[in-house]
């Protein structure tokens, strides 16, 4: 019997883990961390539903934390098989996992010193040694990979971040497609997702399954920066280190070139974002086929004119409040950790400042609380008043919206037998499932956490 079990991203946007069992082989597609509400984050600490040592292979669709971040934890519990991914994902995921391990250890130490953890002593979910073990398991490939027992894995461009892919698993005579995260048709840097092939079963993400993105408004961001500068304030942009920081720098470069924003210092204060930016720059210089033609071969697409890259902790502390009109880009994108917390602690109380949230904010995160109008947020055990202007710019999301998801499915050469709608809040999954049924006349289901189905 061939089966599929939803170990994550069923009822939430995070924790993507899908277990395929076929002829005594276990293949885990994605291995993400749960994020957001405490009820989901606590699941990172639960015993894994199957013995990790019995999983033969992990397939990663891309390098975002909610798709690859649990891998060191899986290794800690005994997994030692190959991790199949694209070369771009291997390069970027190494950055993400090292940073995640560093933050796990750092947060545990900080909690111990400040005494705000309920655990004594606070422990990390995994450490840098586990991250390095996981990275050594990467087996990047651009060609289909044959596994034992008649399983073949192929990865196809998803256009979400550099290296992102949707996975197709051929399980003897059954074909399963796992979308991972699908990119926009109009991603500023990357080409759109490839057309899906004919398959029997589809798992499709629904991050924006109930929404349509507004067109990217270049002038609006420029006006926000200009009005904040005129007040003498700082524009703080909590941004995902992978892809979003590069996209924002590309956008700021265009605004500066066209005179739509004042010339200001632009600080990038995130070690992971700087490492990822180097990968993106190298890929652009190498004319990677993942990028749009207008991005490669021209001037540096990531330099708005007064770019200041912050490497050391001392530099980071010094510019936690730059004290002059400027733009600060820092991670993490949902304000769950990282250097952006120090900026928020200093800048949120100031009414002249603006915090721009350029993407999806998972419920239970500080970013979502700010977007929902919180008057204060808790940072490092203390409540910080919110007087800064808070602005959401969801059009910067790298996720396909509801229309793009339905259009992508409709391009398949034949209908799938069933579509499982995952990686979304329940209302978003339900709305996308309804659209798939009504507009495509395909069977669409919203599976539950730990639900198991036959393929």
C-alpha positions as CSV (number, residue, x, y, z in Angstrom):
1,X,0.0,0.0,0.0
2,X,1.1,3.5,-0.8
3,X,0.1,6.2,1.7
4,X,0.5,9.9,2.5
5,X,0.5,11.4,6.0
6,X,0.2,15.1,6.7
7,X,2.7,15.7,9.6
8,X,2.5,19.5,9.2
9,X,1.1,22.4,7.3
10,X,-2.4,21.0,7.8
11,X,-4.4,23.7,9.6
12,X,-1.5,26.1,9.7
13,X,0.9,27.8,7.3
14,X,4.0,26.4,8.8
15,X,5.7,23.1,9.6
16,X,5.5,21.5,6.1
17,X,6.2,17.7,6.4
18,X,4.5,15.1,4.2
19,X,5.4,11.5,4.7
20,X,5.1,9.1,1.7
21,X,5.2,5.4,2.5
22,X,5.6,3.1,-0.5
23,X,6.7,-0.6,-0.5
24,X,8.5,-0.3,2.9
25,X,10.2,3.0,1.9
26,X,9.6,6.2,3.8
27,X,10.2,9.5,2.0
28,X,9.6,12.8,3.8
29,X,8.8,15.7,1.5
30,X,9.9,18.9,3.3
31,X,10.9,19.1,6.9
32,X,9.8,22.4,8.2
33,X,9.6,24.1,11.6
34,X,6.2,25.0,13.1
35,X,6.1,28.8,13.7
36,X,3.5,31.3,15.0
37,X,1.1,30.4,17.8
38,X,2.5,28.6,20.8
39,X,0.2,25.7,20.2
40,X,1.9,25.1,16.9
41,X,5.5,25.9,18.1
42,X,5.1,23.3,20.9
43,X,4.8,20.6,18.2
44,X,8.4,21.1,17.3
45,X,9.2,19.5,20.7
46,X,6.8,16.6,20.3
47,X,8.3,13.1,19.6
48,X,8.4,12.7,15.8
49,X,5.3,10.6,14.7
50,X,7.6,7.9,13.2
51,X,11.1,6.9,14.1
52,X,13.3,9.3,12.0
53,X,15.9,6.5,11.6
54,X,13.3,4.6,9.4
55,X,13.0,7.5,6.9
56,X,15.0,6.6,3.9
57,X,15.1,10.0,2.1
58,X,14.1,13.6,2.6
59,X,13.1,15.8,-0.3
60,X,13.3,19.6,0.2
61,X,11.2,21.9,-2.1
62,X,13.0,25.0,-0.9
63,X,15.1,26.6,1.8
64,X,12.6,28.6,3.9
65,X,12.6,27.7,7.6
66,X,9.0,26.3,7.6
67,X,10.1,23.8,4.9
68,X,13.6,22.8,5.9
69,X,14.2,24.1,9.5
70,X,13.3,20.9,11.4
71,X,15.9,18.9,9.5
72,X,18.6,19.3,12.2
73,X,16.1,18.1,14.7
74,X,15.3,15.1,12.6
75,X,19.1,14.4,12.4
76,X,19.3,14.7,16.1
77,X,16.7,11.9,16.5
78,X,18.5,9.5,14.1
79,X,17.8,10.4,10.5
80,X,20.9,9.8,8.3
81,X,19.6,9.4,4.7
82,X,20.1,11.6,1.6
83,X,18.4,15.0,1.4
84,X,17.4,15.6,-2.3
85,X,17.1,19.2,-3.4
86,X,18.2,21.6,-6.1
87,X,21.7,23.1,-6.1
88,X,20.2,26.5,-5.2
89,X,18.3,25.1,-2.3
90,X,21.4,23.3,-1.0
91,X,23.4,26.5,-1.1
92,X,20.6,28.6,0.6
93,X,19.4,26.0,3.1
94,X,23.0,25.7,4.5
95,X,22.8,29.4,5.4
96,X,19.3,29.0,6.8
97,X,20.1,26.0,9.0
98,X,23.3,27.4,10.4
99,X,21.5,30.6,11.3
100,X,18.5,28.7,12.8
101,X,20.9,26.6,15.0
102,X,22.7,29.8,16.1
103,X,19.4,31.4,17.0
104,X,18.2,28.3,18.9
105,X,21.4,28.3,21.0
106,X,21.3,32.1,21.5
107,X,17.7,32.2,22.5
108,X,18.2,29.4,25.0
109,X,21.1,31.3,26.5
110,X,19.2,34.6,26.6
111,X,16.2,32.9,28.2
112,X,18.5,31.5,30.9
113,X,20.1,34.8,31.6
114,X,16.9,36.8,31.7
115,X,14.9,34.0,33.5
116,X,11.8,34.2,31.2
117,X,11.7,30.5,30.2
118,X,9.5,28.0,31.9
119,X,12.2,25.4,31.5
120,X,15.3,25.1,33.7
121,X,17.7,25.1,32.1
122,X,16.3,26.3,28.7
123,X,17.6,24.0,25.9
124,X,17.7,24.5,22.1
125,X,15.7,22.3,19.8
126,X,19.0,21.6,18.0
127,X,22.5,23.0,17.9
128,X,25.1,23.9,15.3
129,X,26.5,20.4,15.3
130,X,23.1,19.0,14.2
131,X,22.9,21.6,11.5
132,X,26.3,20.7,10.1
133,X,25.3,17.0,10.1
134,X,22.1,17.8,8.2
135,X,24.0,20.0,5.6
136,X,26.4,17.1,4.9
137,X,23.4,15.0,3.9
138,X,22.4,17.3,1.0
139,X,22.4,15.7,-2.4
140,X,21.7,18.5,-4.9
141,X,20.5,17.5,-8.3
142,X,19.1,19.0,-11.5
143,X,18.1,15.6,-12.9
144,X,15.5,13.1,-11.7
145,X,16.7,10.9,-8.8
146,X,15.9,7.2,-8.6
147,X,15.3,5.8,-5.2
148,X,14.8,2.2,-4.2
149,X,11.5,0.4,-4.7
150,X,10.5,2.1,-7.9
151,X,10.4,5.7,-6.6
152,X,11.7,8.6,-8.8
153,X,11.9,12.2,-7.6
154,X,12.1,15.1,-10.0
155,X,12.2,18.8,-9.1
156,X,10.7,21.6,-11.2
157,X,11.1,25.4,-11.0
158,X,8.6,27.0,-8.6
159,X,9.7,30.6,-8.8
160,X,9.3,31.4,-5.1
161,X,12.9,31.9,-4.0
162,X,16.2,31.0,-5.6
163,X,16.3,27.2,-5.9
164,X,12.7,26.6,-5.1
165,X,10.9,23.7,-6.8
166,X,7.8,21.7,-6.8
167,X,8.5,17.9,-6.4
168,X,7.0,15.1,-8.5
169,X,7.3,11.6,-7.0
170,X,6.7,8.7,-9.4
171,X,5.6,5.8,-7.1
172,X,5.5,2.9,-9.6
173,X,2.3,3.8,-11.5
174,X,1.1,6.7,-9.2
175,X,2.4,10.2,-9.6
176,X,2.3,12.7,-6.7
177,X,3.0,16.4,-7.0
178,X,4.0,18.5,-3.9
179,X,3.9,22.2,-4.7
180,X,6.1,23.5,-1.9
181,X,5.6,27.3,-2.2
182,X,4.6,28.6,-5.6
183,X,5.9,32.0,-6.8
184,X,4.2,34.9,-8.4
185,X,3.8,35.3,-12.1
186,X,5.3,38.7,-11.7
187,X,8.1,38.1,-9.2
188,X,10.5,41.0,-9.6
189,X,13.6,38.7,-9.9
190,X,12.6,35.2,-10.7
191,X,10.8,33.5,-13.6
192,X,7.3,32.1,-12.8
193,X,6.6,28.4,-11.9
194,X,6.9,25.8,-14.6
195,X,3.7,24.3,-15.9
196,X,2.6,21.2,-13.8
197,X,2.8,17.8,-15.5
198,X,0.0,15.2,-15.5
199,X,-0.2,13.6,-12.1
200,X,-2.7,11.6,-10.0
201,X,-2.5,13.5,-6.7
202,X,-1.5,17.1,-5.9
203,X,-0.6,18.8,-2.7
204,X,-1.0,22.6,-3.2
205,X,-0.1,25.4,-0.8
206,X,-2.8,27.9,0.2
207,X,-0.9,30.7,2.0
208,X,-3.0,33.3,0.0
209,X,-5.7,30.8,-1.0
210,X,-8.4,33.4,0.0
211,X,-6.8,36.5,-1.3
212,X,-5.8,38.4,-4.5
213,X,-2.6,40.5,-4.4
214,X,-2.7,44.1,-5.3
215,X,-0.4,45.1,-8.1
216,X,3.0,46.1,-6.9
217,X,2.8,49.9,-6.2
218,X,6.3,51.3,-6.5
219,X,5.1,54.9,-5.8
220,X,3.5,53.9,-2.5
221,X,6.7,52.6,-1.0
222,X,8.6,55.6,-2.2
223,X,6.0,57.9,-0.6
224,X,6.2,56.0,2.7
225,X,10.0,56.4,2.8
226,X,9.8,60.1,1.8
227,X,7.1,61.0,4.3
228,X,9.0,59.2,7.1
229,X,12.2,60.9,6.2
230,X,10.5,64.3,6.3
231,X,9.4,63.5,9.9
232,X,13.0,62.7,10.7
233,X,12.1,59.1,11.2
234,X,13.5,55.6,10.3
235,X,11.7,53.1,8.0
236,X,12.2,49.7,9.5
237,X,11.4,46.7,7.2
238,X,11.4,43.3,9.0
239,X,12.1,41.1,6.0
240,X,12.8,37.4,5.3
241,X,16.5,37.1,4.8
242,X,16.0,34.7,1.9
243,X,14.7,36.4,-1.3
244,X,12.6,39.2,0.4
245,X,15.7,41.2,1.3
246,X,17.0,40.9,-2.3
247,X,13.6,41.8,-3.7
248,X,13.4,44.9,-1.5
249,X,16.9,46.0,-2.4
250,X,16.0,45.6,-6.1
251,X,12.9,47.7,-5.5
252,X,14.8,50.4,-3.6
253,X,17.4,50.5,-6.4
254,X,14.6,51.2,-8.9
255,X,13.0,53.9,-6.7
256,X,16.4,55.6,-6.2
257,X,17.2,55.4,-9.9
258,X,13.8,56.9,-10.8
259,X,13.9,59.7,-8.2
260,X,10.9,58.2,-6.3
261,X,12.7,58.2,-2.9
262,X,15.2,60.5,-1.3
263,X,18.9,59.4,-1.1
264,X,19.2,57.8,2.3
265,X,21.4,55.2,4.0
266,X,20.0,51.8,3.4
267,X,21.2,49.4,6.1
268,X,21.0,45.6,5.8
269,X,21.4,44.2,9.3
270,X,21.1,40.4,9.1
271,X,24.0,38.0,8.8
272,X,21.7,35.5,7.0
273,X,20.4,38.1,4.6
274,X,23.9,39.2,3.8
275,X,25.0,35.6,3.1
276,X,21.9,35.0,1.0
277,X,22.5,38.3,-0.9
278,X,25.9,37.0,-1.8
279,X,24.3,33.8,-3.2
280,X,21.8,35.9,-5.2
281,X,24.5,38.2,-6.6
282,X,26.6,35.2,-7.6
283,X,23.6,33.6,-9.4
284,X,22.9,36.9,-11.2
285,X,26.5,37.2,-12.3
286,X,26.4,33.6,-13.5
287,X,23.2,34.4,-15.5
288,X,21.2,31.7,-13.7
289,X,18.2,30.5,-15.7
290,X,16.0,31.1,-12.7
291,X,16.2,34.9,-13.1
292,X,14.3,37.1,-15.4
293,X,16.3,38.3,-18.4
294,X,16.2,41.9,-17.4
295,X,17.8,41.1,-14.0
296,X,20.9,39.5,-15.4
297,X,23.6,41.2,-17.5
298,X,22.9,44.8,-16.3
299,X,24.1,47.0,-13.4
300,X,24.0,45.7,-9.8
301,X,20.2,45.2,-9.2
302,X,20.8,45.3,-5.4
303,X,22.4,48.7,-4.8
304,X,20.2,51.7,-4.1
305,X,23.1,54.0,-3.9
306,X,24.1,54.3,-0.2
307,X,24.0,50.6,0.8
308,X,25.5,49.8,4.2
309,X,26.0,46.1,5.1
310,X,26.1,45.5,8.8
311,X,28.2,42.5,9.8
312,X,29.3,42.7,13.4
313,X,27.3,42.8,16.6
314,X,29.0,46.1,17.5
315,X,27.8,47.7,14.3
316,X,24.3,46.3,14.8
317,X,24.1,47.7,18.3
318,X,25.3,51.1,17.0
319,X,22.6,51.4,14.4
320,X,19.7,49.8,16.5
321,X,18.3,53.4,16.2
322,X,20.3,55.1,13.4
323,X,19.3,58.5,14.8
324,X,18.7,60.0,11.3
325,X,16.4,59.3,8.3
326,X,17.3,56.0,6.9
327,X,15.9,52.6,5.8
328,X,16.8,49.5,7.8
329,X,16.1,46.0,6.5
330,X,16.5,43.3,9.1
331,X,15.4,39.7,9.8
332,X,13.3,37.9,10.8
333,X,10.4,38.8,8.5
334,X,7.7,38.1,11.1
335,X,9.7,39.6,13.9
336,X,10.0,36.2,15.7
337,X,13.7,36.6,16.4
338,X,17.0,38.0,15.1
339,X,18.5,41.5,15.1
340,X,15.2,43.1,14.0
341,X,14.0,42.7,17.6
342,X,16.6,45.2,18.8
343,X,15.5,47.7,16.1
344,X,11.8,47.2,17.0
345,X,12.5,47.8,20.7
346,X,14.2,51.1,19.9
347,X,12.0,52.3,17.1
348,X,8.4,51.2,17.9
349,X,8.0,53.8,20.7
350,X,8.8,56.7,18.2
351,X,5.8,58.1,16.4
352,X,8.0,59.5,13.6
353,X,9.1,56.0,12.6
354,X,7.4,53.6,10.2
355,X,7.5,49.8,10.3
356,X,6.7,48.2,6.9
357,X,5.7,44.5,6.9
358,X,6.2,43.3,3.3
359,X,4.6,39.8,3.3
360,X,2.5,37.2,5.1
361,X,2.5,37.4,8.9
362,X,1.6,34.1,10.6
363,X,-0.9,34.3,13.5
364,X,0.9,34.3,16.8
365,X,3.9,36.3,15.6
366,X,4.9,39.8,16.5
367,X,4.5,40.8,12.9
368,X,0.9,39.7,12.9
369,X,0.3,41.4,16.2
370,X,1.6,44.7,14.8
371,X,-0.4,44.3,11.6
372,X,-3.5,43.7,13.7
373,X,-3.0,46.9,15.6
374,X,-1.4,45.8,18.8
375,X,-0.7,48.8,21.2
376,X,2.3,47.0,22.6
377,X,4.4,43.9,21.9
378,X,6.6,41.7,24.1
379,X,10.3,41.7,23.2
380,X,12.9,39.9,25.3
381,X,10.6,39.7,28.2
382,X,9.5,43.3,28.2
383,X,6.5,45.1,26.7
384,X,7.3,47.8,24.2
385,X,4.7,50.5,23.3
386,X,3.8,50.8,19.7
387,X,3.6,54.4,18.5
388,X,5.3,54.0,15.1
389,X,3.2,53.8,12.0
390,X,2.6,50.2,10.9
391,X,2.1,49.5,7.2
392,X,1.5,46.1,5.5
393,X,2.6,45.6,1.9
394,X,1.3,42.2,1.1
395,X,1.9,42.8,-2.6
396,X,5.6,42.1,-1.9
397,X,4.7,38.5,-1.0
398,X,6.6,35.8,-3.0
399,X,3.6,33.5,-2.8
400,X,1.1,33.0,-5.6
401,X,-2.3,34.4,-4.8
402,X,-5.7,32.6,-5.2
403,X,-6.1,33.4,-8.9
404,X,-2.5,32.4,-9.7
405,X,-2.9,29.0,-7.8
406,X,-6.1,28.1,-9.7
407,X,-4.5,29.2,-13.0
408,X,-1.4,27.1,-12.3
409,X,-3.5,24.0,-11.7
410,X,-5.7,24.6,-14.7
411,X,-2.6,24.5,-17.0
412,X,-2.0,20.8,-16.2
413,X,-2.6,18.6,-19.2
414,X,-5.2,16.6,-17.3
415,X,-7.1,16.8,-14.0
416,X,-5.7,15.2,-10.9
417,X,-7.7,12.6,-9.1
418,X,-7.6,14.6,-5.9
419,X,-6.0,17.9,-4.7
420,X,-5.0,18.2,-1.0
421,X,-5.0,21.9,0.0
422,X,-2.3,22.5,2.6
423,X,0.0,25.2,4.0
424,X,-2.7,27.8,4.8
425,X,-5.0,28.9,7.5
426,X,-8.2,26.9,7.6
427,X,-10.3,29.6,6.0
428,X,-7.8,30.1,3.2
429,X,-7.6,26.4,2.5
430,X,-11.4,26.1,2.5
431,X,-11.8,28.9,0.1
432,X,-9.2,27.6,-2.3
433,X,-10.6,24.1,-2.2
434,X,-14.0,25.5,-3.1
435,X,-12.6,27.4,-6.0
436,X,-10.8,24.3,-7.3
437,X,-14.0,22.3,-7.1
438,X,-16.3,25.0,-8.6
439,X,-14.0,26.3,-11.3
440,X,-12.0,23.2,-12.3
441,X,-14.4,20.5,-11.2
442,X,-11.6,18.7,-9.5
443,X,-11.9,16.9,-6.1
444,X,-10.3,19.1,-3.5
445,X,-9.8,18.3,0.2
446,X,-8.4,20.1,3.3
447,X,-6.7,17.3,5.3
448,X,-6.3,17.4,9.0
449,X,-3.1,17.2,11.1
450,X,-1.7,13.7,11.1
451,X,-4.4,12.5,8.7
452,X,-3.3,9.5,6.6
453,X,-4.7,8.7,3.1
454,X,-4.1,6.1,0.5
455,X,-2.6,6.9,-2.8
